[in-house]
C-alpha cells in the first residue's frame, strides 16, 4: 500500500470517529431587579435613560409615571405581571419595586 492511500484511510477513520459538535442548548435567564440594584453604575440618570435601563433588564411596556423629583417612578411589565418601580435620579439605584395587582 502506498503512503497517500494509508494517510487518506487514517484521515477518514479520524473523521468518522471524531465526535460531532452539537449546538449548546439555549437557556432562558432572568435578570433580577431588587431594591438597591444600580441601573447605571452609580451615575446620575435621566428619565429616558431609566426607561432604557429597565427595558434592558427584561421589562416591556415601560412608562414613566413621574420624573419631576429626586425619584423617578415607572410602570412596566415583565413575565405577564405589572410593576411600579422607583429609581433614584442621583445614582440610578432602584429604591422600590411594587407588584401591581389588577
C-alpha positions in Angstrom: 0.0 0.0 0.0 1.3 3.4 -0.8 1.6 6.2 1.7 -1.0 8.5 0.3 -3.6 5.7 0.5 -2.6 4.9 4.0 -2.8 8.6 5.0 -6.2 9.0 3.4 -7.5 6.0 5.3 -6.2 7.4 8.6 -7.9 10.7 7.9 -11.2 9.0 7.0 -11.1 7.0 10.3 -10.3 10.1 12.3 -13.2 12.0 10.7 -15.6 9.2 11.3 -14.5 8.6 14.9 -14.4 12.3 15.8 -17.3 13.4 18.0 -19.9 15.6 16.3 -20.1 19.1 17.8 -23.7 19.7 18.9 -25.0 23.2 19.4 -25.3 24.2 23.0 -28.9 24.3 24.2 -30.3 27.8 24.9 -31.4 28.5 28.4 -33.8 31.2 29.5 -32.3 33.5 32.0 -33.8 36.0 34.3 -32.4 39.3 35.3 -33.1 40.1 38.9 -34.1 43.6 39.9 -34.2 44.3 43.6 -34.2 47.3 45.8 -30.6 48.5 45.8 -29.8 47.4 42.3 -27.9 50.0 40.4 -29.2 50.6 36.8 -26.4 52.9 35.7 -23.3 52.2 37.6 -23.9 54.7 40.4 -24.1 57.7 38.0 -26.9 60.2 37.7 -29.6 59.2 35.2 -32.2 61.0 33.1 -35.9 59.9 32.9 -35.4 58.4 29.4 -32.2 56.6 30.5 -34.1 55.0 33.3 -36.7 53.7 30.8 -34.0 52.3 28.6 -32.2 50.6 31.5 -35.4 48.9 32.7 -36.1 47.6 29.1 -32.5 46.2 29.1 -33.4 44.3 32.4 -36.3 42.5 30.7 -39.2 44.8 31.2 -41.6 45.9 28.5 -44.3 48.5 28.2 -42.2 50.8 30.3 -43.9 54.1 31.0 -42.6 56.9 33.1 -45.2 58.0 35.7 -43.4 60.8 37.5 -40.0 62.2 36.6 -40.2 65.5 38.5 -38.5 64.8 41.8 -35.4 63.1 43.1 -37.0 59.7 42.4 -38.3 58.6 39.0 -41.4 56.3 39.0 -42.1 53.9 36.2 -44.7 51.3 35.4 -43.6 48.3 33.4 -44.5 44.7 32.6 -42.4 41.5 33.0 -43.5 37.9 32.8 -47.1 38.9 32.4 -47.0 40.9 35.6 -47.2 44.7 36.1 -44.7 46.5 38.4 -44.2 50.0 39.7 -40.5 50.8 40.0 -38.9 53.8 41.7 -35.4 54.8 40.7 -33.2 57.4 42.3 -32.2 60.2 39.9 -28.9 60.8 41.7 -27.3 57.4 41.3 -29.7 55.2 39.3 -30.4 52.9 42.2 -33.7 51.1 42.5 -35.5 52.5 45.5 -38.7 50.5 45.4 -40.4 47.7 43.4 -44.1 47.0 43.9 -46.1 44.5 42.0 -49.4 46.0 40.8 -52.4 43.8 41.2 -55.1 44.1 38.5 
